[in-house]
Amino acid sequence: MAHPYVLLSAAVSLDGFLDDTGPQRLLLSGPEDFDRVDEVRAASDAILVGAGTLRTDNPRLLVYSDERRAARVAAGLPEYPLKVTVSASGALDPDALFWHTGGEKAVYTTDSGAERLRGSLPADVEVVALGPDVDWRAVLAHLGDVKGVRRLMVEGGGRVHTQLLRQGLADELQLVVAPLFVGEPGAPRMFGPGAYPPGRMRLVETRPVGDVVLLRYVPTAPGTGALAAAADRRWLETACELAAQCPPSRTAFSVGAVVVAADGTELARGHSREGGDPVVHAEEAALAKLDPADPRLAGATVYSSLEPCARRASRPAPCARLILDAGVRRVVTAWREPDTFVQAADGNAVLTEAGADVVLLPQYEDLAKAPNAHLLSPSTRP
């Protein structure tokens, strides 16, 4: 499944309240930030709002700049991004501006919600029934695999933001802080209560936009179990980039690996043939930098661009065994090991049989293969 890149966007006041305060709705952003939001919309394949925001704000969700719409068309894209909303009940106003402006629209709902919506919305609105419940992973999978969405901008509301962030599905948070106080005790906050991924998010940008400040954060905490989180994709991409640092070889793959604690702290990284050792593997190089007694290893995730080896001739212990011996029980990888050097290698099975969770993200396979193209047959090259 090819989930889109999920970007959460919101404006808040200094006391942490959103700009959705009912009939006297307070606009926190200024002209410069509205233009920035228009730019982000134009760069997205789809824009999503929850049903609550649709009812409260009656948004159009358009790209307003003529130049940006023209640039989309010149690039072979629709004039407007796909507009998306999600409603379990299907209780949506057919007269809302959302349905009657812009281009393509879609609503994700339950089977009962789809029955309620049948015949009430304009004919060009696609109603996608997801079964008895609305599952965010199913929504993102449909958007990515069926609708071809690679970048999804989520403009709210707070319940949608809360669900996506709690489930580890948000790739980026763009937060604009306005220099004022709301002070209303009942004003909505950006996020609701609940269990969120542990650790600190990483600040990747801060800049003034008029009289507000834009803060961009990305998650760092790995997922849990067999389900991939947004941070898993970021860390695996880092491992694949490390593979490009390997000294070239005709007899071994170039592989990168990163070990990350449950709270998103990077513990170690390594790559094949690191430090002049002609036979060291990436996972081996990374784990060797850690104290075997480090308690964080039990909750850590190993990211490796290539499936950890199950057998090797150069050292007594293969990487799958080194990972298990270190106490790590979660591995994320991009590429299954081909038969180039070892027939029927299956490090993932070794890990799984020992109780480890193995997550394969094949969308990064081409990136993992790139520094190994000289070792692959034409049919297996990226």
C-alpha positions, 0 to 999 in steps of 0.5 A: 500500500502506498500511503500518501504523505500526510501533512497536518495544518492548523493555526492556534493562539498563544493559549493553545486554542484553535480559530474555531470558536463558533458563530464569532469565529476568530481568524488567527492567520493574517494575509501572508499566512493565508497566501502560504496556505494557498501555496501548500494547497496548490502543492498537494494532491488532495485536501482533507477536512473532517465532517465537523469542520465541514458543518461548522465552517462551510469551507470551499477549500480552493486554490485561490491564486490564478497563477498557482492553478495555472501552474498545476494545469501546466504540470498536467495536474487538475486545476484544483486538488481533490477535496476529501471529507470523512464522516462515519454517519454520513450526516452531511449537508448537500448544499455545503459549498464544499460540494459545489466548488472546485474540482473532484470530491470524495467522501469516506464513510461507513456502509450505513453512511453511504446508504444515507448519502445515496442520491443526496450529493451531486453526482460527481462526488465519489462516496467510498464505503469502508465497511462498518467503521471508518479506519484511517489506514483504509482511507489513506490506502484508498487515497494512495493506491486508488486515487493516486494521492501522494501528498495529502493536506489535512486542515482539520478539525481537532478530532481528525488531527487527534486521530491521525497523530495518535495513530502515528499516521501524520508525516508532518505538522505545520503549526501557525502560532498567532500573537493573541489570546482567545481565553474562551474556556470552551474553545476547541484545542488542536488535539484531544486527550489520549495516548500519543506516540512517545518522545519529542517531535523534531523541529525542522523549520521555524519562520515568521509569516507576517505577524504569525510564526510557522513551526514545522515538526516531523515525528520521530517515534517508531511504530509498534508491532507490525503496523508502520507509522509515519516515522518508520518511513522517515527512518527507513529512508535514512537507512537507504541513504546510508547505503549510498555511503558504502565503499563499492563492492563486487562481492557484497551488497551496500546496506545502511542501518539505523537503531532507534529507541521507542521514544524516537532517539537515534541510538546508532547507525552504520553501513556496510564496510564501514571503518575500512572493515571489508566484511562488516554488515550495516546492522552489525556496525550499528549494534557494535556502537551500543552497550549490550546492556542498554535497556532501550534496546528492548523497545528499539526498532532496527531499520535496514535497507536490506533484509537482515542476513540469515546466513553468512560466511564472513562472520560467525553470527548473521545479522538476524541473530545479532539483532535478536541477541541484542534484545531488539524485537522490531525490524523495518526493512525495504528490500528482501535479499535476492539470491545473488550471494546466498540462495533462499536467504530469509532473515525475515523468517528467522526474526519472525520465528523468534517473535520479532515484528518485521515490517516490509515497506516495498515503496523504498525498495528502489532506493535500497537497490540503487547503490547495488545496481551493478550487482543486479540483473537488468530485470531486478534493477530499480 
